[in-house]
Every structure is written in structure tokens, then in C-alpha cells.
């Protein structure tokens, strides 16, 4: 693996570092051997990207996205799935049922680096594409049901960019589900204090109190559900339980939409 530190954007280092360190624990809640391989390959100290709350949050969201995807795939086993803004994430191997069709989509420079780590697999293809432009969707096969995953993406978008993205998805896919990570107005205002992101040059975009605010931007979408990462984090530690109380309305959450 020919990865160097500059190959990986700093925000991508956060989940990578966390997944790698969790994988090394005696009883890991999630396992990601590729993440560990990548962190080992770049050969730098990434401990600053792995503070407690961010660690627990990434573990929680990994579990929650995986379980929600599996539930949808029980209902739609032949769905076309798109991990939009995939970075180095490998959800395909977590949920593959032997039937789904999967695309890992990101900007060309990110996909170029991803190809140093992954290869296209049967029913799992990497593709250049933007969340703000649907031109890439013309390359996809038609499917009765489409499932779009956007983890760690929309929180860096402005409100106008979120609208552009939602409009693009509804224009490009006749029917679908969107599984999206959302964040709060508090984090939008105070993101520079985030325990891991403060070590990067990234800044948070438009935050919402409820996923229902997305419906104003794209009326074709219907709100299905949303669940705070607190619900998973509080299962594992006293600190997680305390944060679920203190940070009741400020933690990120998994929201589900359909159209």
C-alpha cells in the first residue's frame, strides 16, 4: 500500500484512526482491518484524531448505519446502494447479502487515492461523482429501489448545498431511501471546539434541530425517522450515559428519508 500522509484528507483521518484503534481492542465493537492497514501505512501519530467522545460517536454511527442498512436490505434485497462521499468507508463488506449492487462514489481525487487501497469487486464499483451534480448517476443501472448513504458528508454543506444535493437525488433516482448523518445548530456554531475536527481545517455547515427541516428544501422527500448517536453511545460507558443527558440535543444523528 503506497499511502502517504498527504493522501488522506484530515477529516477522513478521524474515522480511520478511530476504526483502527477500536479494531485493536480486546473486544472490538466494530472491526475494520483496512482502516488499521491504512493508519499503519501512513506511519504518523494520529492519536489527536481519536478522543473519547469522537471515538464513541464513530463507533455508534458505524453500528447504526450498518443495522439500518441491513434492515432495509431485508425488505429490498436487490437494491442499488450508493455510498455517496464514501471516502475510505467500506460499508459494502459489512452488509453484502450476495444480491445488492453497490457503488462507492466520491470526487475524482478521493477515488484515485481510494483505488490505492481498494479494488472494484463483484457488485461493488468505485465511481467519480459529486453530491452536488447528478451527471454520474447516468452511468448507473436502473433499479426498483435505491438506497443512498451519506455518512460524514452533509454536515460540511451549506443549506443551499444540502438543497442542491437533495434535489439531485430526487431528480436522478425515481424511488429511494436516504440514510444521512445530520448535526445540530449548536455544532454549526461551535464546531471549532469539536474534540477531533478542531485539529483540521474543516468547518461545519448548516445544522438542524430535526430532519423534518430537510423537507422544506425537497418536498418530494418524506421523513421516516431519526435517531441520535447518544442512543448507541450510552450502552457502553458512564461517560456515554452522561453525555446522552448533557448533550441530549447536540449529538449527531442518523436520519432516514424516502421518496
C-alpha positions as a printed NumPy array, in Angstrom:
array([[  0.   ,   0.   ,   0.   ],
       [  1.578,   3.281,  -1.145],
       [ -0.314,   5.692,   1.081],
       [  1.326,   8.839,   2.399],
       [  0.028,  11.274,   4.991],
       [ -0.97 ,  13.804,   2.335],
       [ -3.101,  11.219,   0.526],
       [ -5.767,  11.358,   3.196],
       [ -7.771,  14.489,   3.965],
       [ -7.647,  15.335,   7.639],
       [-11.387,  14.828,   8.202],
       [-11.023,  11.314,   6.73 ],
       [ -8.271,  10.592,   9.241],
       [-10.736,  10.899,  12.119],
       [-12.916,   7.846,  11.359],
       [ -9.881,   5.936,  10.068],
       [ -7.919,   6.48 ,  13.275],
       [-10.919,   5.566,  15.405],
       [-11.839,   2.435,  13.453],
       [ -8.204,   1.322,  13.532],
       [ -7.841,   1.786,  17.29 ],
       [-11.204,   0.133,  18.015],
       [-10.199,  -2.836,  15.846],
       [ -7.103,  -3.339,  18.02 ],
       [ -9.07 ,  -3.506,  21.275],
       [ -9.529,  -6.882,  23.018],
       [-13.301,  -6.907,  22.415],
       [-13.879,  -4.546,  19.477],
       [-17.436,  -3.395,  18.828],
       [-16.547,  -2.879,  15.169],
       [-13.718,  -4.346,  13.101],
       [-12.095,  -2.589,  10.162],
       [ -8.824,  -4.226,   9.171],
       [ -8.452,  -1.916,   6.155],
       [ -8.556,   1.136,   8.423],
       [ -5.787,  -0.341,  10.575],
       [ -3.765,  -1.159,   7.451],
       [ -4.135,   2.432,   6.193],
       [ -3.197,   4.033,   9.508],
       [ -0.158,   1.743,   9.724],
       [  0.776,   2.632,   6.122],
       [  0.879,   6.419,   6.653],
       [  3.069,   5.896,   9.704],
       [  2.216,   9.027,  11.702],
       [  0.771,   9.589,  15.16 ],
       [ -2.987,  10.094,  14.715],
       [ -3.933,   9.931,  18.397],
       [ -5.219,  13.53 ,  18.345],
       [ -7.952,  12.358,  15.964],
       [ -9.147,   9.74 ,  18.458],
       [-10.52 ,  11.499,  21.571],
       [-13.122,   9.69 ,  23.684],
       [-16.366,  11.309,  22.514],
       [-15.466,  11.217,  18.829],
       [-14.331,   7.607,  19.235],
       [-17.653,   6.615,  20.765],
       [-19.55 ,   8.635,  18.152],
       [-17.825,   6.973,  15.181],
       [-18.345,   3.51 ,  16.679],
       [-22.015,   4.337,  17.301],
       [-22.656,   5.668,  13.811],
       [-20.872,   2.703,  12.204],
       [-23.127,   0.292,  14.092],
       [-26.298,   2.339,  13.489],
       [-25.75 ,   2.807,   9.749],
       [-24.906,  -0.881,   9.374],
       [-28.034,  -2.042,  11.202],
       [-30.342,   0.365,   9.348],
       [-28.874,  -0.733,   6.014],
       [-29.339,  -4.395,   6.893],
       [-32.973,  -3.75 ,   7.844],
       [-33.681,  -2.021,   4.527],
       [-31.9  ,  -4.753,   2.572],
       [-34.133,  -7.381,   4.166],
       [-37.035,  -5.534,   2.568],
       [-35.239,  -4.682,  -0.697],
       [-32.526,  -7.363,  -1.157],
       [-31.845,  -6.372,  -4.788],
       [-31.499,  -2.646,  -4.093],
       [-28.949,  -0.44 ,  -5.776],
       [-26.87 ,   1.139,  -2.994],
       [-24.685,   4.232,  -3.287],
       [-22.207,   5.307,  -0.613],
       [-22.041,   8.959,  -1.667],
       [-18.969,  10.765,  -0.362],
       [-17.583,   7.356,   0.599],
       [-14.038,   8.429,   1.493],
       [-12.353,   5.232,   2.697],
       [-15.51 ,   3.719,   4.161],
       [-16.276,   0.095,   3.259],
       [-19.908,  -0.477,   4.116],
       [-20.314,  -2.985,   1.308],
       [-18.397,  -5.681,   3.195],
       [-20.489,  -5.004,   6.329],
       [-23.884,  -5.525,   4.683],
       [-23.376,  -7.54 ,   1.485],
       [-26.239, -10.015,   1.08 ],
       [-24.946, -11.551,  -2.143],
       [-27.537,  -9.737,  -4.273],
       [-27.294,  -5.967,  -3.856],
       [-25.494,  -3.722,  -6.366],
       [-23.131,  -1.224,  -4.677],
       [-21.339,   1.932,  -5.843],
       [-18.732,   3.822,  -3.828],
       [-18.868,   7.4  ,  -5.134],
       [-16.646,  10.378,  -4.338],
       [-14.773,  13.211,  -6.022],
       [-12.128,  12.122,  -8.558],
       [ -9.119,  12.911,  -6.355],
       [-10.574,  10.905,  -3.466],
       [-11.46 ,   7.935,  -5.684],
       [ -7.929,   7.986,  -7.129],
       [ -6.5  ,   7.567,  -3.623],
       [ -9.177,   5.041,  -2.687],
       [ -8.021,   2.883,  -5.597],
       [ -4.642,   2.568,  -3.863],
       [ -6.458,   0.756,  -1.066],
       [ -9.443,  -0.982,  -2.668],
       [-10.198,  -2.703,  -5.948],
       [-13.556,  -2.968,  -7.655],
       [-15.284,  -6.144,  -6.557],
       [-18.183,  -8.162,  -7.904],
       [-21.272,  -5.946,  -7.448],
       [-19.146,  -3.208,  -5.834],
       [-17.774,  -0.469,  -8.109],
       [-15.943,   2.803,  -7.446],
       [-17.105,   5.836,  -9.392],
       [-16.142,   9.502,  -9.697],
       [-19.032,  11.759,  -8.755],
       [-20.201,  14.756,  -6.767],
       [-23.061,  15.043,  -4.3  ],
       [-23.916,  18.373,  -5.953],
       [-24.114,  17.176,  -9.586],
       [-26.054,  14.161, -10.823],
       [-24.165,  13.574, -14.079],
       [-22.518,  10.418, -12.667],
       [-25.906,   8.824, -11.949],
       [-26.421,   8.3  , -15.705],
       [-23.832,   5.52 , -15.508],
       [-25.873,   3.512, -13.003],
       [-28.287,   0.701, -13.875],
       [-31.967,   1.305, -13.193],
       [-33.305,  -0.296, -10.037],
       [-36.716,  -0.588,  -8.419],
       [-35.237,   0.654,  -5.148],
       [-32.189,   2.807,  -4.482],
       [-30.534,   3.34 ,  -1.102],
       [-28.227,   6.343,  -0.76 ],
       [-25.844,   6.548,   2.202],
       [-24.304,   9.886,   3.2  ],
       [-22.236,   9.493,   6.354],
       [-19.967,  12.357,   7.382],
       [-20.857,  14.44 ,   4.323],
       [-23.875,  16.72 ,   4.694],
       [-22.636,  18.316,   7.916],
       [-19.988,  20.156,   5.892],
       [-22.573,  21.553,   3.402],
       [-24.291,  24.927,   3.457],
       [-28.094,  24.963,   3.431],
       [-28.055,  25.749,  -0.292],
       [-25.679,  22.852,  -0.967],
       [-27.921,  20.494,   1.011],
       [-30.866,  21.62 ,  -1.133],
       [-28.864,  21.059,  -4.336],
       [-27.953,  17.565,  -3.159],
       [-31.486,  16.56 ,  -2.168],
       [-32.92 ,  17.91 ,  -5.436],
       [-30.277,  15.979,  -7.387],
       [-31.115,  12.712,  -5.637],
       [-34.848,  13.024,  -6.285],
       [-34.214,  14.035,  -9.922],
       [-31.793,  11.159, -10.517],
       [-33.494,   8.258,  -8.719],
       [-37.201,   7.558,  -9.192],
       [-37.563,   5.902,  -5.793],
       [-35.15 ,   5.74 ,  -2.926],
       [-34.131,   5.977,   0.684],
       [-31.535,   8.399,   2.019],
       [-29.594,   7.492,   5.16 ],
       [-27.91 ,  10.705,   6.249],
       [-25.79 ,  11.909,   9.136],
       [-27.176,  15.205,  10.448],
       [-25.803,  17.606,  13.042],
       [-27.203,  20.359,  15.248],
       [-27.222,  24.182,  15.055],
       [-25.032,  24.076,  18.179],
       [-22.311,  22.23 ,  16.31 ],
       [-22.648,  24.584,  13.349],
       [-21.896,  27.498,  15.679],
       [-19.324,  25.847,  17.931],
       [-17.656,  23.329,  15.61 ],
       [-14.221,  24.855,  16.197],
       [-14.381,  23.293,  19.672],
       [-15.199,  19.776,  18.397],
       [-12.761,  17.395,  20.08 ],
       [-11.447,  15.934,  16.804],
       [-12.461,  18.268,  13.974],
       [-10.729,  21.197,  15.721],
       [ -7.453,  19.569,  14.666],
       [ -8.389,  20.006,  10.981],
       [ -9.188,  22.973,   8.735],
       [-12.771,  21.767,   8.204],
       [-15.817,  23.72 ,   9.377],
       [-19.369,  22.543,   9.878],
       [-22.188,  23.741,   7.65 ],
       [-25.938,  24.006,   8.145],
       [-27.207,  22.315,  11.306],
       [-30.806,  21.288,  12.025],
       [-32.876,  20.555,  15.09 ],
       [-34.895,  17.975,  13.18 ],
       [-34.529,  16.142,   9.891],
       [-38.001,  17.439,   9.048],
       [-36.311,  20.744,   8.169],
       [-34.951,  18.966,   5.075],
       [-38.48 ,  18.608,   3.705],
       [-38.672,  22.371,   3.142],
       [-35.771,  22.025,   0.702],
       [-37.127,  18.986,  -1.18 ],
       [-40.903,  18.392,  -0.885],
       [-40.691,  15.088,  -2.781],
       [-38.924,  13.589,   0.23 ],
       [-40.745,  12.143,   3.209],
       [-39.283,  11.974,   6.697],
       [-39.085,   8.408,   8.041],
       [-37.067,   8.547,  11.274],
       [-34.046,   9.905,  13.072],
       [-32.048,   8.612,  15.997],
       [-29.3  ,  10.288,  18.   ],
       [-25.934,   8.581,  18.299],
       [-26.489,   9.007,  22.029],
       [-28.847,   6.017,  21.899],
       [-25.954,   3.748,  20.963],
       [-23.196,   5.55 ,  22.884],
       [-24.987,   5.314,  26.242],
       [-24.901,   1.5  ,  26.078],
       [-21.175,   1.279,  26.691],
       [-19.936,   3.665,  29.365],
       [-20.88 ,   6.001,  32.194],
       [-19.415,   8.889,  30.193],
       [-21.627,   7.908,  27.28 ],
       [-24.683,   7.888,  29.531],
       [-23.753,  11.291,  30.987],
       [-23.227,  12.807,  27.542],
       [-26.616,  11.464,  26.438],
       [-28.11 ,  13.655,  29.182],
       [-25.831,  16.7  ,  28.98 ],
       [-25.596,  16.664,  25.191],
       [-29.127,  15.447,  24.606],
       [-29.836,  17.728,  21.654],
       [-26.363,  18.364,  20.27 ],
       [-25.039,  14.969,  19.197],
       [-25.161,  13.893,  15.557],
       [-27.901,  11.558,  14.415],
       [-28.896,   9.133,  11.702],
       [-31.899,  10.373,   9.72 ],
       [-33.841,   8.347,   7.165],
       [-35.841,   9.832,   4.283],
       [-37.691,   8.251,   1.353],
       [-39.212,   9.397,  -1.896]])
